Amino acid sequence: MKQEIPPTNKPITLDNHWMPFTPNRDFKANPRLMVKASGMYYWSQAGQPILDASAGLFCCAAGHCRPEIAAAISQQAQTLDYVPHFQSAHPTSFTLAEKLATILPSGLDRIFFTNSGSESIDTAIKIAIAYFQAKGQGTRQRFISRERAYHGVNIGGTALGGMTNNRRIYGGVGLAQVAHLRHTWLADNKFTLGQPEQGKELAEDLQRFVTLYGAENIAACVVEPIAGSTGTLVPPKGYLERLREICDQHSILLIFDEVITGFGRTGNAFGTDSFGVKPDMMTLAKALTNGAVPMGAVAVKREIHDTIINHAPAGAMEFFHGYTYSGHPLACAAAHAALDIYQQENLFERAGNLSAYFLTTVFNSLRDLPIITDIRGYGMMASFDLAPAESVGLRGAELQKRLFWAGMHLKTTGDAGIIAPALIAEKSHIDEICQRLRDVIQQF
Ligand code: PMP
């Protein structure tokens, strides 16, 4: 592969940048810096091509550095760099919302723009509370989420989250009242590709919380259709349907966090399409702009939007919430270009067609390795668990490092690896990803 690496030999100081979700001391002792990307590859500072097995962080569905997106951002930056969306606006945020509405489930077509998944989740929490206030049901303030969930790092999302390390030390800072459903990973379902048969009854936890707290105190149930950040926990058959039923019975909102599952990852536009269960709100981010500019969104059912809007007196501001960069012109330009690519290249359908090859190749490549304790997957995402070493997470971190030095980028979480290549991946890329994984895992 041709390598055109910009000169990067100038010594750089690593001390000043406090890196997120990173063992800083370990990383800075042995940094892994990327300087360039294109299609399915990054290039390291040393000039080595790094095959990207996780689409960045599930962001770059159409592959890296798409020229169409770069051109759209550049043109926008030279035309209108920034305009506040507080009582002023520019047209592309409206046209983007309109475009999104054409691929979102019918009726979920009122779009609030944010800058990240975390902001989308906290926005959705506020919308749910504002909705019930407007309906005269202000006691509905409690939320139900799930163990092993990841909903970002803002205070609302931290409260909803079910990854213990993300919550443990923040419990005292006024997190929203949240009860957690049990997660849906069951030992009986090990080595299942696609939706497991067992586990639908876990949805009854929601009914138990309704009985315990009273439906009149519960605003919403928030789940990822597939729990992504804790290693592709695919919902058992019937589980999401049952959550929907219980929510309907008690007028509880169902919110799908589709930050990872959105934009083709499950083989359809959204997880809601793949599983046939429709939420009342959806949170989006990541592949919305193909990762090129930070952007998130909340897709809201029309009735929820209208209730909040119509509750306020004419001329008054209806919803006290927003970000300086909501609907940022550069993000809108990137999202427009990304959605156009997804449509022109039929990427969601492509992902659906490629899924069977992807999942079986992952499964067949890793199944017989004794260190692998589970493999699961759906659409274009799959995860495997490594038997932990002395302390949980060490082996996963070690795997990520070794893969990098072997020329591959993989997202790991604890001792799980998450394979989620760009949706433009060819079968040969999938073969290469799985072969490299096998080679490196065998060295453990
Ligand atoms: N929700 C889900 C389901 C996510 O996977 C993530 C990010 N991995 C977030 C929310 C938070 O997104 P961000 O990092 O953009 O704030």
Boltz pocket constraint, residues with backbone or C-beta under 6 A from the ligand:
constraints:
  - pocket:
      binder: B
      contacts: [[A, 57], [A, 115], [A, 116], [A, 117], [A, 118], [A, 119], [A, 121], [A, 150], [A, 151], [A, 152], [A, 153], [A, 224], [A, 228], [A, 229], [A, 257], [A, 258], [A, 259], [A, 260], [A, 285], [A, 286]]
      max_distance: 6.0
